[in-house]
Amino acid sequence: MADGLGGNRLLSNRTIAVVAVVLIVVVAAACWVLLSLYGQGTDADKARLESVRTVGTIVLGAGGFIALLLAARRQQTAERDVATKRHDLLLREQANEDARHDAAERRITDLYLKAVEQLGAEKAPVRLAGLYALERLAQDNPAHRQTIVNVVSAYLRMPYEPLPDAAEGDDRRACLEEREVRMTAQQILTDHLSPAGADRDRFWADLDVDLGGAVLIDLKLHDCSLRNANFTRARFIGQTSLLGVRFRGSTRFVDAVFEGEAWFAEAEFSDSTRFDGVKFLADARFDEASFVGATVFRRARFDGDARFEKTEFAGKVIFSEAVFAGGADFARAGFADEAYLPGVDFGRDARFVEVTFARDGWFIDVRFNGNTDFRGVVFSEDVRFAGCTLDGTPYTPPEWKPQPEYDGFG
């Protein structure tokens, strides 16, 4: 061990003092000898003394150089010690930070597991406590918000049947309690997905919401902001209000059922949007909504009135085989890309007043009934009406002028 550490052994104060005394004695003895031998004042003695003086100067210079090297070595050693201490301190701080992080993660995991366990409890108050615990956990730990939103969404996707009219006693109470729990879960999403509130710190940004197959009651997501949203086969009970919602990613309402009024006014759909097979059993409002990506309403059914007044479709739009059992109002809507409406059934009035078709539009085998109004419509490119009927008789709007067939010549 001593040999291994010998290269790093420091000089002691005693050793330095002994060496200094020895050097002083040697210098004094050398001076006495020189004076004794060459102190007679002859020219030869002077020459010898001059030579000795020169050698002494060289020796002193060498000694100074050695002293400088020792000082440099001492400085290097001190700097190395400081660097080592700093490195050790950083390692200790990193270890402490890792320990704190691990402890915090273990605490979060414990709280998360307890809250999730509460969601499976038989008693409604315990389930409510689990939801509020998850909400608090997500608010305090942004990195876990998506996971907790996934858990809340999964709870809403669990099978649920609304309160039957004939329910009594314990069954009625259990249904009412579960309804309260589900409404609380919905409210948690509403409270934290809206950036428009007074407390911006409560807004959870850039989150995906998967409510496919969920039963949602009187859902209100006013001015909320979602990234990717999946409502495939969801059942919306009561009035659904998504006024001003901003869908930042892909949005899916495939085969969803809206049992009450549905409000999408001023909503923004920034990516592809699918309403394939959706059923609106009451009125549907899309006034002043904007669709940026491709929008599909294939085989959608509107049992009530459908309003798309001043709606902007920036991408391709497909309404193939859609059914409008009530009135359909597209007044002052804008279709910036291709619009396809083959096989659409307008059961009552259809208004396309002052609509702008900037690209191709296809009205193939469309069935119009009741008051059909195309006043002020703008057909910019190839818009075709083929096989259309109005109250069972062939129909083309008087505002439409057939495009000349291309014959191959300019």
Rosetta blueprint (number, residue, H / E / L):
1 M L
2 A H
3 D H
4 G H
5 L H
6 G H
7 G H
8 N H
9 R L
10 L L
11 L L
12 S L
13 N H
14 R H
15 T H
16 I H
17 A H
18 V H
19 V H
20 A H
21 V H
22 V H
23 L H
24 I H
25 V H
26 V H
27 V H
28 A H
29 A H
30 A H
31 C H
32 W H
33 V H
34 L H
35 L H
36 S H
37 L H
38 Y H
39 G L
40 Q L
41 G L
42 T L
43 D H
44 A H
45 D H
46 K H
47 A H
48 R H
49 L H
50 E H
51 S H
52 V H
53 R H
54 T H
55 V H
56 G H
57 T H
58 I H
59 V H
60 L H
61 G H
62 A H
63 G H
64 G H
65 F H
66 I H
67 A H
68 L H
69 L H
70 L H
71 A H
72 A H
73 R H
74 R H
75 Q H
76 Q H
77 T H
78 A H
79 E H
80 R H
81 D H
82 V H
83 A H
84 T H
85 K H
86 R H
87 H H
88 D H
89 L H
90 L H
91 L H
92 R H
93 E H
94 Q H
95 A H
96 N H
97 E H
98 D H
99 A H
100 R H
101 H H
102 D H
103 A H
104 A H
105 E H
106 R H
107 R H
108 I H
109 T H
110 D H
111 L H
112 Y H
113 L H
114 K H
115 A H
116 V H
117 E H
118 Q H
119 L H
120 G L
121 A L
122 E L
123 K L
124 A H
125 P H
126 V H
127 R H
128 L H
129 A H
130 G H
131 L H
132 Y H
133 A H
134 L H
135 E H
136 R H
137 L H
138 A H
139 Q H
140 D H
141 N L
142 P H
143 A H
144 H H
145 R H
146 Q H
147 T H
148 I H
149 V H
150 N H
151 V H
152 V H
153 S H
154 A H
155 Y H
156 L H
157 R H
158 M L
159 P L
160 Y L
161 E L
162 P L
163 L L
164 P L
165 D L
166 A L
167 A L
168 E L
169 G H
170 D H
171 D H
172 R H
173 R H
174 A H
175 C H
176 L H
177 E H
178 E H
179 R H
180 E H
181 V H
182 R H
183 M H
184 T H
185 A H
186 Q H
187 Q H
188 I H
189 L H
190 T H
191 D H
192 H H
193 L L
194 S L
195 P L
196 A L
197 G L
198 A L
199 D L
200 R H
201 D H
202 R H
203 F L
204 W L
205 A L
206 D L
207 L L
208 D L
209 V E
210 D E
211 L L
212 G L
213 G L
214 A L
215 V E
216 L E
217 I E
218 D L
219 L L
220 K E
221 L L
222 H L
223 D L
224 C L
225 S E
226 L E
227 R L
228 N L
229 A E
230 N E
231 F L
232 T L
233 R L
234 A L
235 R E
236 F E
237 I E
238 G L
239 Q L
240 T E
241 S E
242 L L
243 L L
244 G L
245 V L
246 R E
247 F E
248 R L
249 G L
250 S L
251 T E
252 R E
253 F L
254 V L
255 D L
256 A L
257 V E
258 F E
259 E L
260 G L
261 E L
262 A E
263 W E
264 F L
265 A L
266 E L
267 A L
268 E E
269 F E
270 S L
271 D L
272 S L
273 T E
274 R E
275 F L
276 D L
277 G L
278 V L
279 K E
280 F E
281 L L
282 A L
283 D L
284 A E
285 R E
286 F L
287 D L
288 E L
289 A L
290 S E
291 F E
292 V L
293 G L
294 A L
295 T E
296 V E
297 F L
298 R L
299 R L
300 A L
301 R E
302 F E
303 D L
304 G L
305 D L
306 A E
307 R E
308 F L
309 E L
310 K L
311 T L
312 E E
313 F E
314 A L
315 G L
316 K L
317 V E
318 I E
319 F L
320 S L
321 E L
322 A L
323 V E
324 F E
325 A L
326 G L
327 G L
328 A E
329 D E
330 F L
331 A L
332 R L
333 A L
334 G E
335 F E
336 A L
337 D L
338 E L
339 A E
340 Y E
341 L L
342 P L
343 G L
344 V L
345 D E
346 F E
347 G L
348 R L
349 D L
350 A E
351 R E
352 F L
353 V L
354 E L
355 V L
356 T E
357 F E
358 A L
359 R L
360 D L
361 G E
362 W E
363 F E
364 I E
365 D L
366 V L
367 R E
368 F E
369 N L
370 G L
371 N L
372 T E
373 D E
374 F L
375 R L
376 G L
377 V L
378 V E
379 F E
380 S L
381 E L
382 D L
383 V E
384 R E
385 F E
386 A E
387 G L
388 C L
389 T E
390 L E
391 D L
392 G L
393 T E
394 P E
395 Y L
396 T L
397 P L
398 P L
399 E L
400 W L
401 K L
402 P L
403 Q L
404 P L
405 E L
406 Y L
407 D L
408 G L
409 F L
410 G L
